[in-house]
Amino acid sequence: MNEQTIPYKIYLEEDEMPKYWYNLRADMKNKPAPLLNPATLKPMTFEDLQPVFCDELIEQELDDTTPYILNSRSNYNYIAKAF
């Protein structure tokens, strides 16, 4: 495949966006090291990340136990039907 046939971007309609995704960390026996605050060298807290990321993204990044992460725009009925 040459470079001209590889799309630069793939655009999805809103109804094509993922409704949920799988959190691999939920199944890991050895969890990855926590994100460290560069100023304190201590694990990052929710409050440390708020100036940079929205609350929903912070919750996802700090979550080590929830296997299926729901898109904030989707609802529980969608994932319940999928499984």
DSSP file (Angstrom, degrees, kcal/mol; ACC not computed):
  #  RESIDUE AA STRUCTURE BP1 BP2  ACC     N-H-->O    O-->H-N    N-H-->O    O-->H-N    TCO  KAPPA ALPHA  PHI   PSI    X-CA   Y-CA   Z-CA
    1    1 A M              0   0    0      0, 0.0     2,-0.1     0, 0.0     5,-0.0   0.000 360.0 360.0 360.0 125.6    0.0    0.0    0.0
    2    2 A N    >>  -     0   0    0      1,-0.1     3,-1.3     0, 0.0     4,-0.7  -0.402 360.0-101.5 -87.2 169.9    1.5    3.3   -1.0
    3    3 A E  G >4 S+     0   0    0      1,-0.3     3,-0.6     2,-0.2    -1,-0.1   0.784 116.4  61.9 -61.9 -29.9    1.2    6.5    1.1
    4    4 A Q  G 34 S+     0   0    0      1,-0.2    -1,-0.3     3,-0.0     4,-0.1   0.746 103.4  49.0 -72.6 -21.3   -1.5    8.0   -1.1
    5    5 A T  G <4 S+     0   0    0     -3,-1.3    -1,-0.2     2,-0.1    -2,-0.2   0.582  90.7  89.8 -93.8  -9.7   -3.9    5.2   -0.4
    6    6 A I  S << S-     0   0    0     -4,-0.7     2,-0.1    -3,-0.6     3,-0.0  -0.771  84.7-122.8 -86.1 121.0   -3.4    5.4    3.4
    7    7 A P        -     0   0    0      0, 0.0     3,-0.1     0, 0.0    -2,-0.1  -0.383   8.7-148.6 -67.3 140.0   -6.0    7.8    4.8
    8    8 A Y  S    S+     0   0    0      1,-0.2     2,-0.3    -4,-0.1    -4,-0.0   0.888  83.6   9.0 -71.0 -40.4   -4.5   10.7    6.8
    9    9 A K        -     0   0    0      2,-0.0     2,-0.5    -3,-0.0    -1,-0.2  -0.975  65.5-143.8-138.8 151.1   -7.5   10.9    9.0
   10   10 A I        -     0   0    0     -2,-0.3     2,-0.5    -3,-0.1     0, 0.0  -0.980  18.4-154.5-116.7 122.3  -10.5    8.8    9.5
   11   11 A Y        -     0   0    0     -2,-0.5     2,-0.4     0, 0.0    -2,-0.0  -0.828   8.2-163.9-100.3 130.9  -13.7   10.7   10.3
   12   12 A L        -     0   0    0     -2,-0.5     2,-0.1     2,-0.0     5,-0.1  -0.908  18.4-125.6-113.0 140.9  -16.5    9.0   12.2
   13   13 A E    >>  -     0   0    0     -2,-0.4     3,-1.6     1,-0.1     4,-0.7  -0.392  37.4-103.2 -71.3 161.8  -20.1   10.1   12.5
   14   14 A E  G >4 S+     0   0    0      1,-0.3     3,-1.0     2,-0.2    -1,-0.1   0.874 123.6  53.3 -58.3 -38.0  -21.3   10.5   16.0
   15   15 A D  G 34 S+     0   0    0      1,-0.2    -1,-0.3     4,-0.0     4,-0.1   0.614 105.8  55.4 -74.1 -10.0  -23.3    7.2   15.9
   16   16 A E  G <4 S+     0   0    0     -3,-1.6    -1,-0.2     2,-0.1    -2,-0.2   0.525  82.4 108.9 -95.0  -9.1  -20.0    5.5   14.8
   17   17 A M  S << S-     0   0    0     -3,-1.0    -4,-0.0    -4,-0.7    -3,-0.0  -0.375  85.5 -91.4 -66.7 145.9  -18.0    6.6   17.8
   18   18 A P        -     0   0    0      0, 0.0    -1,-0.1     0, 0.0     3,-0.1  -0.313  29.3-159.7 -59.3 139.0  -17.2    3.9   20.3
   19   19 A K  S    S-     0   0    0      1,-0.3    52,-3.1    -3,-0.1     2,-0.3   0.711  73.8  -6.5 -91.5 -24.6  -19.8    3.6   23.1
   20   20 A Y  E     -A   70   0A   0     50,-0.3     2,-0.3    52,-0.0    -1,-0.3  -0.964  62.5-157.5-159.0 165.0  -17.4    1.8   25.5
   21   21 A W  E     -A   69   0A   0     48,-1.8    48,-2.9    -2,-0.3     2,-0.4  -0.963  28.3 -99.2-147.1 164.8  -14.0    0.3   25.5
   22   22 A Y  E     -A   68   0A   0     -2,-0.3     2,-0.9    46,-0.2    46,-0.2  -0.720  22.8-143.2 -93.6 132.4  -12.1   -2.2   27.6
   23   23 A N    >   -     0   0    0     44,-3.5     3,-1.4    -2,-0.4     4,-0.4  -0.816  10.5-166.7 -93.3 102.2   -9.8   -1.2   30.4
   24   24 A L  G >> S+     0   0    0     -2,-0.9     3,-1.5     1,-0.3     4,-0.6   0.810  81.9  68.2 -60.8 -31.5   -6.9   -3.6   30.3
   25   25 A R  G >4 S+     0   0    0      1,-0.3     3,-0.6     2,-0.2    -1,-0.3   0.771  86.1  69.5 -62.0 -24.2   -5.6   -2.5   33.7
   26   26 A A  G <4 S+     0   0    0     -3,-1.4    -1,-0.3    40,-0.3    -2,-0.2   0.820 107.0  37.9 -62.9 -29.5   -8.7   -4.1   35.3
   27   27 A D  G <4 S+     0   0    0     -3,-1.5     2,-0.3    -4,-0.4    -1,-0.2   0.480  89.2 112.6-100.0  -4.3   -7.3   -7.5   34.5
   28   28 A M    <<  -     0   0    0     -4,-0.6     3,-0.2    -3,-0.6    -3,-0.0  -0.536  50.1-161.1 -75.5 128.7   -3.6   -6.9   35.1
   29   29 A K  S    S+     0   0    0     -2,-0.3     2,-0.8     1,-0.3    -1,-0.2   0.905  90.8  43.8 -71.7 -41.5   -2.2   -8.8   38.1
   30   30 A N  S    S-     0   0    0     -3,-0.1    -1,-0.3     3,-0.0     3,-0.1  -0.881  90.9-148.0-105.8 101.7    0.7   -6.4   38.2
   31   31 A K        -     0   0    0     -2,-0.8    -2,-0.0    -3,-0.2    -5,-0.0  -0.333  23.4-101.8 -68.1 148.2   -0.7   -2.9   37.8
   32   32 A P        -     0   0    0      0, 0.0    -1,-0.1     0, 0.0     3,-0.1  -0.301  48.4 -87.2 -65.2 155.9    1.5   -0.3   36.1
   33   33 A A        -     0   0    0      1,-0.1     3,-0.1    -3,-0.1    -3,-0.0  -0.324  53.5-102.2 -60.7 144.8    3.3    2.2   38.3
   34   34 A P        -     0   0    0      0, 0.0     2,-0.2     0, 0.0    -1,-0.1  -0.258  40.3 -92.0 -67.4 157.6    1.1    5.3   39.0
   35   35 A L        -     0   0    0      9,-0.1     9,-3.0    -3,-0.1     2,-0.4  -0.493  46.6-138.3 -64.9 137.0    1.6    8.5   37.2
   36   36 A L  B     -B   43   0B   0      7,-0.3    -1,-0.1    -2,-0.2     3,-0.0  -0.838   9.0-122.8-105.8 138.7    4.0   10.7   39.3
   37   37 A N     >  -     0   0    0      5,-3.2     4,-3.3    -2,-0.4     5,-0.3  -0.658  20.6-144.8 -71.8 121.3    3.7   14.4   39.9
   38   38 A P  T  4 S+     0   0    0      0, 0.0    -1,-0.2     0, 0.0    -2,-0.0   0.762  96.0  50.7 -63.9 -23.8    6.9   15.8   38.6
   39   39 A A  T  4 S+     0   0    0      1,-0.1    -2,-0.0     3,-0.1    -3,-0.0   0.869 127.9  18.9 -80.5 -37.3    7.1   18.4   41.3
   40   40 A T  T  4 S-     0   0    0      2,-0.2    -1,-0.1    -3,-0.2    -4,-0.0   0.611  88.5-135.3-108.6 -15.7    6.6   16.1   44.3
   41   41 A L     <  +     0   0    0     -4,-3.3     3,-0.0     1,-0.3    -5,-0.0   0.718  67.7 121.8  60.4  23.4    7.5   12.7   42.8
   42   42 A K  S    S-     0   0    0     -5,-0.3    -5,-3.2     1,-0.1    -1,-0.3  -0.758  77.9 -75.6-106.8 158.7    4.4   11.3   44.5
   43   43 A P  B     -B   36   0B   0      0, 0.0    -7,-0.3     0, 0.0    -1,-0.1  -0.244  56.9-105.4 -55.2 139.1    1.5    9.6   42.7
   44   44 A M        -     0   0    0     -9,-3.0     2,-0.2     1,-0.1    -9,-0.1  -0.368  34.7-150.6 -66.0 141.7   -0.8   12.0   40.9
   45   45 A T     >  -     0   0    0     -3,-0.1     4,-1.4     1,-0.1     3,-0.2  -0.628  31.1-101.7-105.3 169.5   -4.1   12.8   42.5
   46   46 A F  H  > S+     0   0    0      1,-0.2     4,-1.1    -2,-0.2     3,-0.4   0.918 124.8  51.8 -53.7 -45.4   -7.4   13.7   40.8
   47   47 A E  H  4 S+     0   0    0      1,-0.2    -1,-0.2     2,-0.2     3,-0.2   0.832 103.5  57.6 -65.0 -33.6   -6.7   17.3   41.8
   48   48 A D  H  4 S+     0   0    0      1,-0.2    -1,-0.2    -3,-0.2    -2,-0.2   0.854 110.7  43.6 -63.5 -34.3   -3.2   17.3   40.3
   49   49 A L  H >X S+     0   0    0     -4,-1.4     4,-2.6    -3,-0.4     3,-1.6   0.642  90.3  86.9 -88.4 -16.0   -4.7   16.4   36.9
   50   50 A Q  T 3< S+     0   0    0     -4,-1.1    -1,-0.2     1,-0.3    -2,-0.1   0.820  81.5  58.4 -59.2 -35.3   -7.6   18.8   36.9
   51   51 A P  T 34 S+     0   0    0      0, 0.0    -1,-0.3     0, 0.0    -2,-0.1   0.745 119.5  30.9 -66.4 -17.3   -5.7   21.8   35.4
   52   52 A V  T <4 S+     0   0    0     -3,-1.6     2,-0.3     1,-0.2    -2,-0.2   0.806 120.2  36.5-107.1 -39.3   -4.8   19.6   32.3
   53   53 A F  S  < S-     0   0    0     -4,-2.6    -1,-0.2     1,-0.0     2,-0.1  -0.793  79.0-105.0-121.5 157.3   -7.7   17.1   31.8
   54   54 A C     >  -     0   0    0     -2,-0.3     4,-2.0     1,-0.1     3,-0.3  -0.415  40.6-108.0 -74.1 158.5  -11.5   17.0   32.0
   55   55 A D  H  > S+     0   0    0      1,-0.2     4,-2.4     2,-0.2     5,-0.2   0.860 116.2  55.4 -58.2 -40.7  -12.9   15.1   35.0
   56   56 A E  H  > S+     0   0    0      1,-0.2     4,-1.8     2,-0.2    -1,-0.2   0.898 109.0  47.3 -61.7 -41.3  -14.2   12.2   32.9
   57   57 A L  H  > S+     0   0    0     -3,-0.3     4,-2.5     2,-0.2    -1,-0.2   0.892 110.1  52.6 -68.1 -39.2  -10.7   11.6   31.4
   58   58 A I  H  X S+     0   0    0     -4,-2.0     4,-2.2     1,-0.2    -2,-0.2   0.924 107.1  52.7 -61.8 -44.3   -9.1   11.7   34.8
   59   59 A E  H  X S+     0   0    0     -4,-2.4     4,-0.7     1,-0.2    -1,-0.2   0.909 111.4  46.9 -57.7 -42.6  -11.5    9.1   36.2
   60   60 A Q  H >< S+     0   0    0     -4,-1.8     3,-0.7     1,-0.2    -2,-0.2   0.920 111.8  49.9 -65.4 -44.3  -10.6    6.8   33.3
   61   61 A E  H 3< S+     0   0    0     -4,-2.5    -1,-0.2     1,-0.2    -2,-0.2   0.838 115.3  42.4 -65.7 -33.2   -6.9    7.3   33.7
   62   62 A L  H 3< S+     0   0    0     -4,-2.2     2,-0.6    -5,-0.2    -1,-0.2   0.502  90.1 106.0 -92.4  -4.2   -6.9    6.6   37.5
   63   63 A D    <<  +     0   0    0     -4,-0.7   -38,-0.1    -3,-0.7   -37,-0.1  -0.669  31.7 163.4 -83.6 117.9   -9.4    3.7   37.3
   64   64 A D  S    S+     0   0    0     -2,-0.6   -36,-0.1   -39,-0.1    -1,-0.1   0.360  72.1  45.4-109.1   2.4   -7.7    0.3   37.8
   65   65 A T  S    S+     0   0    0    -38,-0.1    -2,-0.1     1,-0.1   -42,-0.0   0.703  80.8  90.4-122.0 -26.1  -10.7   -1.8   38.5
   66   66 A T        -     0   0    0      1,-0.2   -40,-0.3    -6,-0.1   -43,-0.2  -0.658  52.0-165.0 -81.9 117.2  -13.6   -1.1   36.0
   67   67 A P  S    S+     0   0    0      0, 0.0   -44,-3.5     0, 0.0     2,-0.6   0.910  75.1  44.1 -70.2 -41.5  -13.3   -3.5   33.0
   68   68 A Y  E    S-A   22   0A   0    -46,-0.2     2,-0.6   -42,-0.1   -46,-0.2  -0.917  71.4-158.2-110.8 121.2  -15.7   -1.6   30.7
   69   69 A I  E     -A   21   0A   0    -48,-2.9   -48,-1.8    -2,-0.6     2,-0.3  -0.855  14.0-144.2 -97.2 121.7  -15.4    2.1   30.4
   70   70 A L  E     -A   20   0A   0     -2,-0.6   -50,-0.3   -50,-0.2     2,-0.2  -0.667  18.9-115.0 -86.1 138.5  -18.6    3.8   29.1
   71   71 A N    >   -     0   0    0    -52,-3.1     3,-1.8    -2,-0.3    -1,-0.1  -0.523  28.4-123.1 -63.7 137.3  -18.4    6.8   26.9
   72   72 A S  T 3  S+     0   0    0      1,-0.3    -1,-0.1    -2,-0.2   -53,-0.1   0.708 110.8  54.7 -61.9 -18.9  -20.0    9.6   28.8
   73   73 A R  T 3  S+     0   0    0      2,-0.1    -1,-0.3   -54,-0.0     2,-0.1   0.614  98.4  75.5 -88.9 -13.0  -22.5   10.2   26.0
   74   74 A S  S <  S-     0   0    0     -3,-1.8     2,-0.3   -55,-0.2    -4,-0.1  -0.325  73.9-133.1 -90.3 177.9  -23.7    6.6   26.0
   75   75 A N    >>  -     0   0    0     -2,-0.1     4,-1.0     1,-0.1     3,-0.8  -0.846  23.7-105.4-130.6 169.4  -26.0    5.0   28.5
   76   76 A Y  H 3> S+     0   0    0     -2,-0.3     4,-2.3     1,-0.2     5,-0.2   0.833 112.5  65.0 -62.8 -34.4  -26.2    1.8   30.5
   77   77 A N  H 3> S+     0   0    0      1,-0.2     4,-1.9     2,-0.2    -1,-0.2   0.856  97.8  56.0 -60.2 -35.0  -28.9    0.2   28.3
   78   78 A Y  H <> S+     0   0    0     -3,-0.8     4,-1.4     1,-0.2    -1,-0.2   0.948 111.3  40.7 -62.9 -49.2  -26.5    0.2   25.3
   79   79 A I  H  X S+     0   0    0     -4,-1.0     4,-1.1     1,-0.2    -1,-0.2   0.850 111.2  57.7 -71.1 -32.8  -23.8   -1.9   27.1
   80   80 A A  H  < S+     0   0    0     -4,-2.3     3,-0.3     1,-0.2    -1,-0.2   0.888 108.3  47.0 -63.4 -38.0  -26.4   -4.1   28.8
   81   81 A K  H  < S+     0   0    0     -4,-1.9    -1,-0.2     1,-0.2    -2,-0.2   0.820 105.7  60.1 -71.2 -31.2  -27.7   -5.1   25.3
   82   82 A A  H  <        0   0    0     -4,-1.4    -1,-0.2     1,-0.2    -2,-0.2   0.768 360.0 360.0 -69.6 -25.6  -24.2   -5.7   24.0
   83   83 A F     <        0   0    0     -4,-1.1    -1,-0.2    -3,-0.3    -2,-0.2   0.372 360.0 360.0-119.0 360.0  -23.5   -8.4   26.6
